[in-house]
Amino acid sequence: MIIVPLGVASATPTAVRHLPSVALWREGDVHLFDCGENAQMRMLQAGLKRSKIENIFISHFDMDHYSGLLGLITTLQLQRREKTLKIVGPKGIREFVEWNVKFANIELNFDIEYVEVDEGFELQRVVDTDEYYVEARPLNHTSFCMGFRFQEKDKPGKVDAEKAHSLGITDDEQFKTLKAGEDITLEDGTLVKSYDIVGHPRPGDSFAYISDTKYCPNSVKLAMNTNILYHEATFSDSLADKAAETGHSTSSDAARVANEAQTKLLVIGHFSARYTNPFVLLREARAKFFPAWLATELRPIYTNPSQEKGIVKPKIQIKEMDEKPGSKPPKRKKFDKGGSKRFRSRKSGSSDRRPQRDDSGERRKRRPERQNNDYNNQGSSRPTKHITPRTPFDNFDRF
Ligand SMILES: [Zn+2]
């Protein structure tokens, strides 16, 4: 199972963050949790095929969480999709989509199966297949909102083939029966118990998507023992009052849910636009729960990195992922004069600056002029600041 955050903003997009949407990749299929504006573009950039979408889950009717839905449906139509699409959302989602499709005079090539959830429910299994199911529970937001848990069903244990052969089992049907947990009787009358041949069932992967809500016990129930919990952390602790007023969580609330649910990994997202550097939110979450990560758009999170790495490849550069010591721009190497490797970049920087200092007489004269002339342009001459937080804990192979 691979989780790819497509949008980690809340309410309004920023220059570097898009409206809420998280993709879950599993066995070639994609499941979308919320579909903010730009979700389909971000899928393309993330290397996820839109034609592979099986289910779309809409948590609630705040526009930022479903504003990308109609555009995505139109794209699927233009791609000549034939497979049925499942849309799960609060009651009214069907009317919303159907009215708009009719308004745009589109006759869809594919069927949409709606699962509408009405207020007042406690727990509903909104999707159920042979291999996985998805459950919804109501959360505590200013409007009706629900959280989801995607749960793979347990996989049968591994068969001890050597032992099976030694007992004389060769038939596929016999293996199937044993794998299903049933005992078989061989032709010579020997009884072979399933548990002698088949190991313990392997637990399926699980993922919980909690957005938007205050702290609530249902979040804990949904996230109980999950591999990955994606929880909103709109505000920092210093704005706890604002979080309570607007029906959102602080990073500590997210950590509290992770702790109580004993999840294996907490990923926080849905950041308020006021945090240009969400590291403050991560620090607060990590003080109470570890491991906790910041959701970074397009950066995949794996439940099994050894098998899943490389399956979903972002089509655009993500700085932390793609930056390798060898991939520095060749320009920098020009200044490397064989000094200590560790400080190479710093040395090159200083040798870069030195000649400028030498002729600084002219520069000094120019600087105050610029400040006096145009205050607003003052910042534009500064180099662009890289604001992605790096911490020693961000080892993405670790989980
Ligand atoms: Zn929201």
Boltz pocket constraint, residues with backbone or C-beta under 6 A from the ligand:
constraints:
  - pocket:
      binder: B
      contacts: [[A, 9], [A, 10], [A, 11], [A, 20], [A, 62], [A, 64], [A, 65], [A, 212], [A, 270]]
      max_distance: 6.0
